Amino acid sequence: MLRSKSLVVGSTGLVGKSLVSQLIEADQPVRALVRNDQENTNPLLEYLKIDFDNLQLSYEALSDVKDLFICLGTTIKKAGSKEAFQKVDINYCFEIAREAQTQGVRNISIITSVGSDSSASNFYIKTKGVIEEKIAAMDFDSIAIHRPGLLIGPRDELRTAELIGQKIYPLLLNPLLMGSLRRYRCIQGGTLARAMINLSGSKEGVNFYYYDDFKENQ
């Protein structure tokens, strides 16, 4: 009997990399979608190289997948334009989710941002709100939308503002964010990854998760 797999998209980023590592540590088989060739010797991990601009996931790529984790994300600077940013954060995420839904994947988890709102004037917050609405309208058994504040942890490309934030935010600002503002606290990428694993498929329908949920389910 085939063991169900987890499919991780954005597996080379802060949260995605930790998610893959933690799944493997829990003896769970993982398939990871990547743009470029990746070295791998672990029998529990399978890299699948794809072209995100011409996405065609085969039946074999998704037939034994139960949990889909979307950890894709970029910056306008890295993407090159607002349009390119939205292509990653909306188009790629939606197309992957649609392929997974069509081929019977039942649980989806996606990272957006605290404050996401499709009607917001802020471009970043609006973009995250748009993909949330698209995912929430899909036909999965369980939809987990994770809304973290600043994500902290080791990155291959640490942005200057994030470097400063990672040093200052946890020590000075986190303690000041109380009550309804607690959801804006920064969170370790590894903590979020662990919560995503534990929460995937735990509740039917559309569910939104914040800082306290991440801490409680790590």
Residue frames as a rotation matrix with the C-alpha (Angstrom) as fourth column:
MET 1
0.571 0.821 0.000 0.00
0.821 -0.571 0.000 0.00
0.000 0.000 -1.000 0.00
LEU 2
-0.178 -0.641 0.747 1.37
0.596 -0.674 -0.437 3.41
0.783 0.367 0.502 -1.00
ARG 3
-0.204 0.051 -0.978 1.99
0.889 -0.408 -0.207 5.88
-0.409 -0.912 0.037 1.80
SER 4
0.778 0.515 0.359 0.43
0.614 -0.746 -0.259 9.29
0.134 0.422 -0.897 1.27
LYS 5
-0.326 -0.939 0.107 2.90
0.926 -0.340 -0.166 12.05
0.193 0.045 0.980 0.56
SER 6
0.461 0.316 -0.829 3.11
0.428 -0.898 -0.104 15.72
-0.778 -0.307 -0.549 1.35
LEU 7
0.213 -0.360 0.908 3.73
0.919 -0.241 -0.312 18.06
0.331 0.901 0.280 -1.57
VAL 8
0.279 -0.223 -0.934 5.75
0.569 -0.745 0.348 21.16
-0.774 -0.628 -0.080 -0.66
VAL 9
0.446 -0.094 0.890 5.91
0.782 -0.443 -0.439 24.16
0.436 0.891 -0.124 -2.99
GLY 10
0.593 -0.367 0.717 8.57
-0.437 -0.894 -0.095 26.73
0.676 -0.257 -0.691 -2.12
SER 11
0.928 -0.136 -0.347 10.75
0.319 0.771 0.552 24.07
0.192 -0.623 0.759 -0.51
THR 12
0.003 -0.999 0.042 13.98
0.845 -0.020 -0.535 26.08
0.535 0.037 0.844 -0.67
GLY 13
0.041 0.098 0.994 12.69
-0.191 -0.976 0.104 29.07
0.981 -0.194 -0.021 1.32
LEU 14
-0.626 -0.352 0.696 12.76
-0.677 -0.199 -0.709 29.70
0.388 -0.915 -0.114 5.05
VAL 15
-0.015 0.714 0.700 9.53
-0.870 0.336 -0.361 27.88
-0.494 -0.614 0.615 5.96
GLY 16
0.745 0.367 -0.557 9.50
-0.637 0.640 -0.430 25.40
0.198 0.675 0.710 3.11
LYS 17
-0.115 -0.885 -0.452 12.98
-0.443 0.453 -0.774 24.12
0.889 0.111 -0.444 3.86
SER 18
-0.739 -0.116 0.663 12.10
-0.673 0.155 -0.723 23.63
-0.019 -0.981 -0.192 7.53
LEU 19
0.294 0.941 0.168 8.82
-0.884 0.335 -0.326 21.97
-0.363 -0.053 0.930 6.58
VAL 20
0.540 -0.177 -0.823 10.58
-0.510 0.709 -0.487 19.41
0.670 0.682 0.293 4.38
SER 21
-0.529 -0.848 -0.028 13.15
-0.430 0.296 -0.853 18.71
0.732 -0.439 -0.521 7.09
GLN 22
-0.563 0.357 0.745 10.53
-0.776 0.081 -0.625 18.21
-0.284 -0.930 0.232 9.80
LEU 23
0.579 0.777 -0.248 8.39
-0.813 0.527 -0.248 15.93
-0.062 0.345 0.937 7.65
ILE 24
0.244 -0.590 -0.770 11.41
-0.355 0.684 -0.637 13.74
0.902 0.429 -0.042 6.93
GLU 25
-0.743 -0.531 0.408 12.34
-0.534 0.103 -0.839 13.67
0.404 -0.841 -0.360 10.62
ALA 26
-0.178 0.787 0.591 8.80
-0.813 0.221 -0.539 12.41
-0.555 -0.576 0.600 11.28
ASP 27
-0.762 -0.236 0.603 9.38
0.062 0.901 0.429 9.64
-0.645 0.364 -0.672 8.71
GLN 28
0.391 0.920 -0.020 6.90
0.176 -0.096 -0.980 11.17
-0.903 0.380 -0.200 6.27
PRO 29
-0.286 -0.497 0.819 7.58
0.890 0.178 0.419 10.96
-0.354 0.849 0.391 2.52
VAL 30
0.235 0.256 -0.938 7.83
0.068 -0.967 -0.247 14.33
-0.970 -0.006 -0.244 0.80
ARG 31
0.055 -0.218 0.974 7.67
0.998 0.029 -0.049 15.51
-0.017 0.976 0.219 -2.80
ALA 32
0.084 -0.128 -0.988 9.04
0.335 -0.930 0.149 19.01
-0.938 -0.344 -0.035 -3.39
LEU 33
0.733 0.194 0.652 8.47
0.681 -0.215 -0.700 21.16
0.005 0.957 -0.290 -6.47
VAL 34
0.130 -0.780 -0.612 11.60
0.326 -0.549 0.770 23.06
-0.936 -0.300 0.183 -7.51
ARG 35
0.843 0.081 -0.531 12.78
-0.399 -0.568 -0.720 25.29
-0.360 0.819 -0.447 -10.36
ASN 36
0.222 -0.894 -0.390 16.35
-0.894 -0.027 -0.446 24.02
0.389 0.447 -0.805 -10.41
ASP 37
0.325 -0.196 -0.925 18.08
0.068 0.981 -0.183 20.69
0.943 -0.004 0.332 -9.93
GLN 38
0.411 -0.155 0.898 18.62
-0.889 -0.284 0.358 19.77
0.200 -0.946 -0.254 -6.29
GLU 39
-0.524 -0.642 -0.560 20.95
-0.415 0.767 -0.490 17.17
0.744 -0.024 -0.668 -4.81
ASN 40
0.266 0.659 0.704 19.28
-0.962 0.133 0.240 14.54
0.065 -0.740 0.669 -2.67
THR 41
-0.650 -0.492 -0.579 20.22
-0.427 0.867 -0.257 11.21
0.629 0.081 -0.773 -1.13
ASN 42
-0.754 0.426 0.499 17.25
-0.450 0.218 -0.866 10.80
-0.478 -0.878 0.028 1.24
PRO 43
-0.919 0.387 0.074 14.79
0.344 0.698 0.628 8.10
0.192 0.602 -0.775 0.11
LEU 44
-0.201 0.888 -0.413 11.92
0.837 -0.063 -0.543 9.97
-0.509 -0.455 -0.731 1.80
LEU 45
0.099 0.157 -0.983 12.46
-0.119 -0.979 -0.168 13.07
-0.988 0.134 -0.079 -0.33
GLU 46
-0.104 -0.066 0.992 11.69
0.933 0.338 0.120 13.39
-0.343 0.939 0.026 -4.02
TYR 47
-0.400 -0.074 -0.914 12.43
-0.101 -0.987 0.124 16.59
-0.911 0.142 0.387 -5.92
LEU 48
0.159 0.510 0.846 10.28
0.894 0.289 -0.342 17.33
-0.419 0.810 -0.410 -8.94
LYS 49
-0.730 -0.502 -0.464 11.69
0.238 -0.823 0.516 19.98
-0.641 0.266 0.720 -11.29
ILE 50
0.158 0.865 0.476 8.97
0.925 0.039 -0.378 22.00
-0.346 0.500 -0.794 -13.01
ASP 51
-0.841 -0.248 0.480 8.45
0.433 -0.841 0.325 25.11
0.323 0.481 0.815 -15.09
PHE 52
-0.520 0.666 -0.535 6.10
0.528 -0.242 -0.814 27.31
-0.672 -0.705 -0.226 -13.07
ASP 53
-0.504 0.308 -0.807 5.27
-0.581 -0.812 0.053 29.33
-0.639 0.496 0.588 -16.19
ASN 54
-0.216 0.439 -0.872 4.10
-0.806 0.424 0.413 26.20
0.552 0.792 0.262 -18.02
LEU 55
-0.590 -0.034 0.806 2.70
-0.721 0.472 -0.508 24.19
-0.363 -0.881 -0.303 -15.18
GLN 56
0.279 0.645 -0.712 1.55
-0.753 0.607 0.254 20.72
0.596 0.465 0.655 -16.09
LEU 57
-0.449 -0.401 0.799 1.65
-0.847 0.475 -0.238 18.40
-0.284 -0.784 -0.553 -13.12
SER 58
-0.546 0.189 -0.817 1.20
-0.426 0.777 0.464 14.78
0.722 0.601 -0.343 -14.08
TYR 59
0.610 0.791 -0.049 -1.22
-0.445 0.393 0.805 12.40
0.656 -0.469 0.591 -12.42
GLU 60
0.381 -0.547 -0.746 1.79
0.619 0.750 -0.234 10.52
0.687 -0.372 0.624 -11.04
ALA 61
-0.607 -0.674 0.420 3.04
0.186 -0.635 -0.750 13.71
0.772 -0.377 0.511 -9.37
LEU 62
-0.581 0.467 0.667 -0.15
-0.748 -0.629 -0.212 14.16
0.320 -0.622 0.714 -7.35
SER 63
0.045 0.745 -0.666 -1.95
-0.335 0.639 0.692 10.82
0.941 0.192 0.278 -7.19
ASP 64
0.154 -0.045 -0.987 -0.58
0.730 0.679 0.082 9.81
0.666 -0.733 0.137 -3.78
VAL 65
-0.846 -0.451 0.285 -0.48
0.197 -0.760 -0.619 13.31
0.496 -0.467 0.732 -2.25
LYS 66
0.027 0.856 -0.517 -2.79
0.952 0.136 0.274 14.06
0.304 -0.499 -0.811 0.66
ASP 67
0.576 0.103 -0.811 -1.40
0.562 -0.770 0.302 17.34
-0.594 -0.630 -0.501 2.01
LEU 68
0.247 -0.448 0.859 -0.30
0.786 -0.426 -0.448 20.30
0.566 0.787 0.247 -0.11
PHE 69
0.383 -0.230 -0.895 1.84
0.657 -0.613 0.439 23.00
-0.650 -0.756 -0.084 1.49
ILE 70
0.481 -0.185 0.857 2.31
0.698 -0.511 -0.502 26.23
0.530 0.840 -0.116 -0.48
CYS 71
0.450 -0.452 -0.770 5.21
0.634 -0.446 0.632 28.31
-0.629 -0.772 0.086 0.86
LEU 72
-0.063 -0.455 0.888 5.90
0.954 -0.289 -0.081 30.38
0.294 0.842 0.452 -2.26
GLY 73
0.817 0.318 -0.481 6.78
0.444 -0.879 0.173 34.03
-0.368 -0.355 -0.859 -1.86
THR 74
-0.074 -0.846 0.527 9.05
0.949 -0.222 -0.222 36.72
0.305 0.484 0.820 -3.23
THR 75
-0.056 0.047 -0.997 9.66
0.457 -0.887 -0.067 40.48
-0.888 -0.460 0.029 -3.08
ILE 76
0.921 0.383 -0.074 9.00
0.138 -0.497 -0.857 43.16
-0.365 0.779 -0.510 -5.69
LYS 77
0.361 -0.871 -0.334 12.74
-0.814 -0.469 0.343 43.84
-0.456 0.148 -0.878 -5.80
LYS 78
-0.507 -0.571 0.646 13.58
-0.250 0.815 0.524 40.20
-0.825 0.104 -0.555 -6.48
ALA 79
0.156 0.670 0.725 10.68
0.619 0.506 -0.601 39.68
-0.770 0.543 -0.336 -8.87
GLY 80
-0.735 -0.563 0.377 11.46
0.650 -0.429 0.627 42.86
-0.191 0.706 0.682 -10.77
SER 81
-0.777 0.556 0.294 7.99
-0.321 -0.753 0.574 44.40
0.541 0.352 0.764 -10.90
LYS 82
-0.462 0.711 0.530 4.59
-0.746 0.012 -0.666 44.36
-0.480 -0.703 0.525 -9.24
GLU 83
0.450 0.647 -0.616 3.26
-0.882 0.429 -0.194 42.23
0.139 0.631 0.763 -12.08
ALA 84
-0.135 -0.599 -0.789 6.02
-0.346 0.775 -0.529 39.66
0.928 0.202 -0.312 -11.63
PHE 85
-0.876 -0.122 0.467 5.44
-0.479 0.103 -0.872 39.66
0.058 -0.987 -0.149 -7.88
GLN 86
-0.020 0.970 0.240 1.75
-0.875 0.100 -0.473 38.87
-0.483 -0.220 0.847 -8.39
LYS 87
0.282 0.068 -0.957 2.62
-0.741 0.649 -0.172 36.14
0.609 0.758 0.233 -10.86
VAL 88
-0.675 -0.595 -0.436 4.46
-0.135 0.680 -0.720 34.30
0.725 -0.428 -0.540 -8.08
ASP 89
-0.964 0.188 0.187 2.18
-0.194 -0.022 -0.981 35.11
-0.180 -0.982 0.058 -5.16
ILE 90
-0.046 0.999 -0.027 -1.13
-0.729 -0.052 -0.683 34.71
-0.683 -0.012 0.730 -7.02
ASN 91
0.389 0.286 -0.876 -0.81
-0.902 0.313 -0.298 32.92
0.189 0.906 0.380 -10.36
TYR 92
-0.481 -0.659 -0.579 1.69
-0.509 0.747 -0.427 30.24
0.714 0.090 -0.694 -9.40
CYS 93
-0.889 0.150 0.432 -0.04
-0.361 0.348 -0.865 29.48
-0.280 -0.926 -0.255 -6.10
PHE 94
0.042 0.998 -0.038 -3.48
-0.762 0.007 -0.648 29.31
-0.646 0.056 0.761 -7.69
GLU 95
0.254 0.028 -0.967 -2.41
-0.872 0.439 -0.216 27.15
0.419 0.898 0.136 -10.64
ILE 96
-0.769 -0.572 -0.285 -0.71
-0.363 0.758 -0.541 24.63
0.526 -0.312 -0.791 -8.36
ALA 97
-0.707 0.575 0.412 -3.74
-0.389 0.170 -0.905 24.52
-0.591 -0.800 0.104 -6.06
ARG 98
0.237 0.843 -0.483 -6.07
-0.907 0.013 -0.422 24.02
-0.349 0.538 0.767 -9.03
GLU 99
-0.127 -0.374 -0.919 -3.99
-0.677 0.710 -0.195 21.14
0.725 0.597 -0.343 -10.37
ALA 100
-0.957 -0.283 0.063 -3.94
-0.225 0.591 -0.774 19.55
0.182 -0.755 -0.630 -6.91
GLN 101
-0.374 0.900 0.223 -7.69
-0.615 -0.060 -0.786 19.97
-0.694 -0.431 0.576 -6.45
THR 102
0.261 0.468 -0.844 -8.39
-0.959 0.223 -0.173 18.43
0.107 0.855 0.507 -9.85
GLN 103
-0.139 -0.424 -0.895 -6.32
-0.391 0.854 -0.344 15.38
0.910 0.302 -0.284 -9.00
GLY 104
0.492 0.636 -0.595 -7.88
0.174 0.598 0.782 14.74
0.853 -0.488 0.184 -5.61
VAL 105
-0.691 -0.688 -0.222 -5.57
0.412 -0.123 -0.903 16.31
0.594 -0.715 0.368 -3.04
ARG 106
0.214 0.925 -0.313 -7.76
0.753 0.048 0.656 16.92
0.622 -0.376 -0.687 0.00
ASN 107
0.672 0.001 -0.741 -5.83
0.637 -0.512 0.577 19.28
-0.379 -0.859 -0.345 2.31
ILE 108
0.209 -0.606 0.767 -4.12
0.648 -0.501 -0.573 22.54
0.732 0.617 0.288 1.43
SER 109
0.526 -0.165 -0.834 -2.07
0.678 -0.511 0.529 24.90
-0.513 -0.844 -0.157 3.58
ILE 110
0.249 -0.431 0.867 -0.79
0.725 -0.511 -0.462 28.26
0.642 0.744 0.185 2.37
ILE 111
-0.221 -0.410 -0.885 1.22
0.858 -0.514 0.024 31.09
-0.464 -0.753 0.466 3.93
THR 112
0.415 0.332 0.847 -0.06
0.674 -0.737 -0.041 34.62
0.611 0.588 -0.530 3.40
SER 113
-0.712 -0.664 0.228 0.32
0.336 -0.608 -0.720 37.49
0.616 -0.436 0.656 5.88
VAL 114
-0.316 0.573 -0.756 -1.30
0.846 -0.191 -0.498 38.98
-0.429 -0.797 -0.424 8.91
GLY 115
-0.268 0.303 -0.915 -3.64
-0.084 -0.953 -0.291 41.73
-0.960 -0.002 0.280 7.77
SER 116
-0.934 -0.106 0.341 -4.25
0.306 0.255 0.917 40.23
-0.184 0.961 -0.206 4.32
ASP 117
-0.003 0.941 -0.337 -7.14
0.258 -0.325 -0.910 42.02
-0.966 -0.089 -0.242 2.62
SER 118
-0.291 -0.097 0.952 -8.03
0.928 0.212 0.306 42.03
-0.231 0.972 0.029 -1.07
SER 119
0.622 0.589 0.515 -9.52
0.684 -0.729 0.007 45.53
0.380 0.348 -0.857 -0.74
ALA 120
0.454 -0.522 -0.722 -6.49
0.568 -0.456 0.686 47.06
-0.687 -0.721 0.090 1.00
SER 121
0.960 -0.174 -0.220 -4.60
-0.273 -0.751 -0.601 49.98
-0.061 0.637 -0.769 -0.53
ASN 122
0.083 -0.968 0.236 -1.27
-0.757 0.092 0.646 48.41
-0.647 -0.232 -0.726 0.42
PHE 123
0.182 -0.015 -0.983 -0.09
-0.921 0.348 -0.176 46.37
0.345 0.937 0.050 -2.58
TYR 124
-0.774 -0.572 -0.272 1.49
-0.434 0.791 -0.431 43.54
0.462 -0.215 -0.861 -0.58
ILE 125
-0.755 0.545 0.364 -1.47
-0.233 0.296 -0.926 43.09
-0.613 -0.784 -0.097 1.76
LYS 126
0.189 0.849 -0.493 -3.90
-0.836 -0.124 -0.534 43.28
-0.515 0.513 0.687 -1.15
THR 127
-0.160 -0.339 -0.927 -1.99
-0.829 0.557 -0.060 40.65
0.537 0.758 -0.370 -3.14
LYS 128
-0.977 -0.215 0.000 -2.05
-0.172 0.783 -0.597 38.25
0.128 -0.583 -0.802 -0.19
GLY 129
-0.422 0.895 0.144 -5.77
-0.407 -0.045 -0.912 38.88
-0.810 -0.443 0.383 0.24
VAL 130
0.150 0.458 -0.876 -6.47
-0.987 0.022 -0.157 38.08
-0.053 0.889 0.455 -3.41
ILE 131
-0.506 -0.368 -0.780 -4.79
-0.485 0.869 -0.096 34.67
0.713 0.329 -0.618 -3.28
GLU 132
-0.926 0.247 0.286 -6.55
-0.176 0.389 -0.904 33.92
-0.335 -0.888 -0.317 0.00
GLU 133
-0.063 0.983 -0.174 -9.92
-0.709 -0.167 -0.685 34.49
-0.702 0.081 0.707 -1.63
LYS 134
0.072 0.019 -0.997 -9.02
-0.917 0.395 -0.059 32.32
0.393 0.919 0.046 -4.61
ILE 135
-0.806 -0.437 -0.400 -7.84
-0.247 0.861 -0.445 29.45
0.539 -0.259 -0.802 -2.41
ALA 136
-0.802 0.521 0.293 -10.79
-0.300 0.073 -0.951 29.77
-0.517 -0.851 0.098 0.00
ALA 137
0.098 0.890 -0.445 -13.23
-0.905 -0.106 -0.412 29.31
-0.414 0.443 0.795 -2.89
MET 138
-0.391 -0.344 -0.854 -11.71
-0.756 0.649 0.084 25.98
0.526 0.678 -0.514 -3.92
ASP 139
0.639 0.765 -0.083 -13.05
-0.647 0.592 0.480 22.52
0.416 -0.253 0.873 -3.20
PHE 140
-0.511 -0.763 -0.395 -10.66
-0.235 0.566 -0.790 21.03
0.827 -0.311 -0.468 -0.65
ASP 141
0.264 0.569 -0.779 -11.77
0.645 0.496 0.581 19.19
0.717 -0.656 -0.236 2.47
SER 142
0.600 -0.170 -0.782 -9.54
0.685 -0.394 0.612 21.37
-0.412 -0.903 -0.120 4.62
ILE 143
0.367 -0.467 0.804 -8.07
0.499 -0.631 -0.595 24.79
0.785 0.619 0.001 3.79
ALA 144
0.498 -0.312 -0.809 -5.53
0.790 -0.221 0.571 26.21
-0.357 -0.924 0.136 6.22
ILE 145
0.506 -0.299 0.809 -4.55
0.377 -0.767 -0.519 29.84
0.776 0.568 -0.275 5.64
HIS 146
0.275 -0.535 -0.799 -1.61
0.952 0.037 0.302 30.84
-0.132 -0.844 0.520 7.78
ARG 147
0.684 0.077 0.726 -1.23
0.280 -0.946 -0.163 34.55
0.674 0.314 -0.669 8.51
PRO 148
0.228 -0.672 -0.705 2.13
0.971 0.105 0.215 35.15
-0.071 -0.733 0.676 10.21
GLY 149
0.896 -0.176 -0.408 3.77
-0.126 -0.981 0.147 38.44
-0.426 -0.080 -0.901 11.08
LEU 150
0.353 -0.851 -0.388 7.46
-0.916 -0.232 -0.326 38.87
0.188 0.471 -0.862 10.31
LEU 151
0.981 -0.087 -0.171 9.09
0.095 0.995 0.041 35.49
0.167 -0.056 0.984 9.72
ILE 152
0.427 -0.879 0.213 12.49
-0.904 -0.408 0.131 35.09
-0.028 -0.248 -0.968 11.33
GLY 153
0.689 -0.299 0.660 15.19
0.090 0.939 0.331 32.49
-0.719 -0.169 0.674 10.89
PRO 154
-0.351 -0.934 -0.065 18.17
-0.023 -0.061 0.998 31.69
-0.936 0.352 0.000 8.63
ARG 155
0.829 0.559 -0.032 17.69
-0.009 -0.044 -0.999 32.66
-0.560 0.828 -0.032 4.99
ASP 156
0.171 -0.757 0.630 19.96
0.943 0.312 0.119 32.15
-0.287 0.574 0.767 1.99
GLU 157
-0.491 -0.250 0.835 19.27
0.549 -0.832 0.073 35.75
0.676 0.495 0.546 1.01
LEU 158
-0.037 0.448 -0.893 18.59
0.965 -0.216 -0.148 37.78
-0.259 -0.868 -0.424 4.11
ARG 159
0.244 0.233 0.941 17.13
0.603 -0.797 0.041 41.16
0.760 0.558 -0.335 3.27
THR 160
-0.688 -0.658 0.305 18.53
0.212 -0.585 -0.783 44.18
0.694 -0.474 0.542 5.15
ALA 161
-0.219 0.693 0.687 15.22
-0.782 -0.546 0.300 45.19
0.583 -0.472 0.661 6.71
GLU 162
0.733 0.501 -0.461 14.60
-0.190 0.801 0.568 41.60
0.654 -0.329 0.682 7.81
LEU 163
-0.087 -0.855 -0.512 18.09
0.575 0.377 -0.726 41.34
0.813 -0.358 0.459 9.31
ILE 164
-0.786 -0.140 0.602 17.42
-0.294 -0.772 -0.564 44.38
0.544 -0.620 0.566 11.46
GLY 165
0.129 0.961 0.245 13.93
-0.826 -0.032 0.563 43.15
0.548 -0.275 0.790 12.27
GLN 166
0.486 0.028 -0.873 15.15
0.151 0.982 0.115 39.72
0.861 -0.188 0.473 13.30
LYS 167
-0.548 -0.770 -0.328 17.43
0.525 -0.010 -0.851 41.28
0.652 -0.639 0.409 15.90
ILE 168
-0.929 0.128 0.346 15.12
-0.290 -0.833 -0.471 43.98
0.228 -0.538 0.812 17.24
TYR 169
-0.189 0.976 -0.107 11.58
-0.612 -0.032 0.791 42.74
0.768 0.215 0.603 16.73
PRO 170
0.165 0.329 -0.930 11.60
0.369 0.854 0.368 39.70
0.915 -0.403 0.019 19.09
LEU 171
-0.520 -0.509 -0.686 13.31
0.803 -0.018 -0.596 41.52
0.291 -0.861 0.418 21.93
LEU 172
-0.973 0.007 -0.232 11.71
0.082 -0.926 -0.368 44.94
-0.218 -0.377 0.900 21.83
LEU 173
-0.636 0.746 -0.199 8.46
-0.732 -0.501 0.461 44.81
0.244 0.439 0.865 19.89
ASN 174
-0.453 0.486 -0.747 6.99
0.111 0.863 0.494 41.36
0.885 0.140 -0.445 20.52
PRO 175
-0.680 0.179 -0.711 6.41
0.732 0.218 -0.645 42.02
0.040 -0.959 -0.280 24.25
LEU 176
-0.850 0.343 -0.400 4.54
-0.212 -0.918 -0.336 45.22
-0.482 -0.201 0.853 23.40
LEU 177
-0.574 0.654 -0.493 2.10
-0.619 0.049 0.784 43.48
0.537 0.755 0.377 21.08
MET 178
-0.935 0.293 0.199 -0.66
-0.002 0.556 -0.831 42.33
-0.354 -0.778 -0.519 23.41
GLY 179
-0.101 0.995 -0.018 -4.32
-0.216 -0.039 -0.976 41.42
-0.971 -0.095 0.219 23.07
SER 180
0.806 0.522 0.280 -5.55
0.165 0.256 -0.953 41.59
-0.568 0.814 0.120 19.46
LEU 181
0.660 -0.628 -0.412 -2.11
-0.751 -0.530 -0.395 42.84
0.030 0.570 -0.821 18.42
ARG 182
0.147 -0.619 0.771 -0.45
-0.445 0.655 0.611 39.55
-0.884 -0.433 -0.179 19.39
ARG 183
0.701 0.200 0.684 -1.12
0.414 0.667 -0.619 38.22
-0.580 0.718 0.385 15.90
TYR 184
0.922 -0.385 0.030 1.42
-0.222 -0.593 -0.774 40.76
0.316 0.707 -0.632 14.58
ARG 185
0.499 -0.778 0.381 4.27
-0.530 0.074 0.845 39.25
-0.686 -0.623 -0.376 16.59
CYS 186
0.028 -0.579 -0.815 7.17
-0.950 0.238 -0.201 37.79
0.310 0.780 -0.543 14.62
ILE 187
0.754 0.282 0.593 7.49
-0.457 0.874 0.165 34.02
-0.471 -0.395 0.788 14.49
GLN 188
-0.378 -0.909 0.175 10.31
-0.549 0.373 0.748 31.59
-0.745 0.187 -0.640 13.81
GLY 189
-0.138 0.277 -0.951 10.00
-0.962 0.193 0.195 29.91
0.238 0.941 0.240 10.41
GLY 190
-0.817 -0.247 -0.522 10.54
-0.169 0.966 -0.194 26.51
0.552 -0.070 -0.831 12.02
THR 191
-0.810 0.583 0.059 7.71
-0.008 0.090 -0.996 27.11
-0.586 -0.808 -0.068 14.47
LEU 192
-0.055 0.799 -0.598 5.34
-0.857 -0.345 -0.382 28.01
-0.512 0.492 0.704 11.66
ALA 193
-0.385 -0.159 -0.909 6.41
-0.756 0.620 0.211 24.95
0.530 0.768 -0.358 9.66
ARG 194
-0.988 -0.014 -0.154 5.71
0.077 0.817 -0.572 22.62
0.133 -0.577 -0.806 12.60
ALA 195
-0.498 0.861 -0.104 2.29
-0.232 -0.247 -0.941 24.18
-0.836 -0.444 0.323 13.14
MET 196
-0.125 0.431 -0.894 1.44
-0.987 -0.142 0.070 23.83
-0.097 0.891 0.444 9.46
ILE 197
-0.711 -0.200 -0.674 2.18
-0.335 0.939 0.073 20.11
0.619 0.278 -0.735 9.62
ASN 198
-0.944 0.301 -0.136 0.16
0.272 0.474 -0.837 19.62
-0.188 -0.827 -0.529 12.79
LEU 199
-0.385 0.837 -0.390 -2.80
-0.307 -0.514 -0.801 21.67
-0.870 -0.189 0.455 11.56
SER 200
-0.696 0.094 -0.712 -3.06
-0.713 0.024 0.700 20.29
0.083 0.995 0.050 8.04
GLY 201
-0.454 0.613 -0.647 -6.39
-0.092 0.690 0.718 18.51
0.886 0.385 -0.257 7.69
SER 202
-0.939 0.019 -0.343 -7.26
0.336 0.255 -0.907 19.03
0.070 -0.967 -0.246 11.35
LYS 203
-0.340 0.863 -0.374 -10.41
0.063 -0.376 -0.924 21.04
-0.938 -0.338 0.073 10.60
GLU 204
-0.191 0.371 0.909 -12.79
0.959 0.266 0.092 20.94
-0.208 0.890 -0.407 7.67
GLY 205
0.791 0.587 0.170 -13.58
0.611 -0.752 -0.248 24.05
-0.018 0.300 -0.954 5.66
VAL 206
0.235 -0.672 0.702 -11.63
0.318 -0.629 -0.709 27.31
0.918 0.390 0.066 5.54
ASN 207
0.776 -0.046 -0.629 -9.53
0.628 -0.038 0.777 28.10
-0.060 -0.998 0.000 8.61
PHE 208
0.511 -0.605 0.611 -7.31
-0.117 -0.753 -0.647 31.09
0.852 0.259 -0.455 9.38
TYR 209
0.645 -0.373 -0.667 -4.36
0.755 0.451 0.477 30.71
0.123 -0.811 0.572 11.74
TYR 210
0.695 -0.352 0.627 -2.29
-0.269 -0.936 -0.228 33.34
0.667 -0.010 -0.745 13.58
TYR 211
-0.198 -0.926 0.320 0.60
-0.651 -0.119 -0.750 33.70
0.733 -0.357 -0.580 16.01
ASP 212
-0.180 0.151 0.972 -1.08
-0.937 0.273 -0.216 32.04
-0.298 -0.950 0.092 19.00
ASP 213
0.869 0.494 0.030 -2.20
-0.447 0.810 -0.380 29.12
-0.212 0.317 0.925 16.82
PHE 214
0.468 -0.779 -0.417 1.38
-0.312 0.296 -0.903 28.63
0.827 0.552 -0.104 15.64
LYS 215
-0.427 -0.674 0.603 2.71
-0.787 -0.051 -0.615 28.61
0.445 -0.737 -0.508 19.19
GLU 216
0.087 0.575 0.814 0.01
-0.872 0.439 -0.217 26.26
-0.482 -0.690 0.539 20.45
ASN 217
0.912 0.375 0.166 0.46
-0.237 0.812 -0.533 23.74
-0.335 0.447 0.830 17.64
GLN 218
0.279 -0.893 -0.354 4.24
-0.888 -0.100 -0.448 23.58
0.365 0.439 -0.821 17.38
